[in-house]
């Protein structure tokens, strides 16, 4: 192991950086919650419309909405990845 010891100046700078990063994370969480609250209060606003006012994409707004249980604008469309073959009515399987 090295015998180097960071200077007091470097230690202070690293401590200030850690505090600033924590402050940024706290503010980011507050903005995400405010986005979700606005979406809940304004159900006609779409994710792309909200994203126009944010430094994030509509997909990020969608993820925020899911994270904070914002009601969906429409029901999800679910389709099977293995659709059943369309057989004529009354046709028998070959097996």
C-alpha positions as a printed NumPy array, in Angstrom:
array([[  0.   ,   0.   ,   0.   ],
       [  1.142,   3.494,  -0.788],
       [  2.299,   5.863,   1.92 ],
       [  0.436,   8.747,   0.306],
       [ -2.048,  10.597,   2.492],
       [ -4.462,  13.024,   0.823],
       [ -4.017,  16.613,   1.839],
       [ -6.561,  18.368,   4.027],
       [ -7.541,  20.442,   0.989],
       [ -8.292,  17.31 ,  -1.05 ],
       [-10.203,  15.749,   1.848],
       [-12.345,  18.887,   2.178],
       [-12.958,  18.981,  -1.572],
       [-14.017,  15.314,  -1.596],
       [-16.321,  15.903,   1.354],
       [-17.895,  18.906,  -0.383],
       [-18.352,  16.82 ,  -3.541],
       [-20.077,  14.024,  -1.597],
       [-22.444,  16.552,   0.026],
       [-23.199,  18.152,  -3.355],
       [-23.921,  14.761,  -4.943],
       [-26.299,  13.914,  -2.095],
       [-28.03 ,  17.283,  -2.476],
       [-28.39 ,  16.686,  -6.227],
       [-29.917,  13.247,  -5.617],
       [-32.36 ,  14.68 ,  -3.059],
       [-33.419,  17.414,  -5.497],
       [-33.743,  14.931,  -8.368],
       [-36.109,  12.814,  -6.243],
       [-38.135,  15.923,  -5.378],
       [-38.476,  16.844,  -9.059],
       [-39.51 ,  13.267,  -9.977],
       [-42.209,  13.357,  -7.283],
       [-43.388,  16.779,  -8.498],
       [-43.621,  15.418, -12.061],
       [-45.74 ,  12.509, -10.836],
       [-47.945,  14.822,  -8.773],
       [-48.5  ,  17.071, -11.82 ],
       [-49.387,  14.071, -13.98 ],
       [-51.897,  12.893, -11.363],
       [-53.418,  16.378, -11.044],
       [-53.627,  16.871, -14.829],
       [-54.752,  13.564, -16.361],
       [-55.037,  15.087, -19.86 ],
       [-51.312,  15.891, -19.972],
       [-49.359,  13.255, -21.894],
       [-45.841,  12.064, -21.137],
       [-44.427,  13.779, -24.275],
       [-46.141,  17.045, -23.304],
       [-44.631,  16.847, -19.81 ],
       [-41.202,  15.957, -21.225],
       [-41.155,  19.2  , -23.25 ],
       [-40.665,  21.024, -19.937],
       [-38.068,  18.663, -18.487],
       [-34.477,  17.607, -19.112],
       [-35.804,  14.063, -19.648],
       [-37.437,  12.119, -22.463],
       [-41.064,  11.01 , -22.624],
       [-39.855,   7.479, -21.819],
       [-38.277,   8.739, -18.591],
       [-41.534,  10.518, -17.744],
       [-43.345,   7.209, -18.367],
       [-40.954,   5.457, -15.965],
       [-41.554,   8.159, -13.335],
       [-45.312,   7.725, -13.783],
       [-45.005,   3.96 , -13.221],
       [-42.731,   4.503, -10.199],
       [-45.297,   6.788,  -8.545],
       [-48.416,   4.839,  -9.604],
       [-49.811,   7.522, -11.892],
       [-52.964,   6.096, -13.517],
       [-52.385,   5.05 , -17.126],
       [-53.927,   7.052, -19.947],
       [-55.111,   3.863, -21.654],
       [-55.18 ,   0.184, -20.897],
       [-52.023,  -1.695, -21.912],
       [-52.185,  -3.693, -25.109],
       [-51.075,  -7.253, -24.509],
       [-50.551,  -9.737, -27.295],
       [-49.208, -13.247, -27.168],
       [-45.78 , -13.706, -28.685],
       [-46.923, -17.165, -29.829],
       [-50.365, -16.65 , -31.316],
       [-52.439, -19.783, -31.81 ],
       [-52.749, -20.817, -35.396],
       [-56.031, -19.982, -37.047],
       [-57.704, -23.269, -37.932],
       [-60.975, -23.578, -39.712],
       [-63.888, -24.186, -37.409],
       [-64.288, -27.889, -36.748],
       [-60.904, -28.835, -38.198],
       [-59.16 , -31.687, -36.448],
       [-55.532, -31.585, -35.464],
       [-53.169, -33.911, -37.268],
       [-51.857, -35.73 , -34.327]])
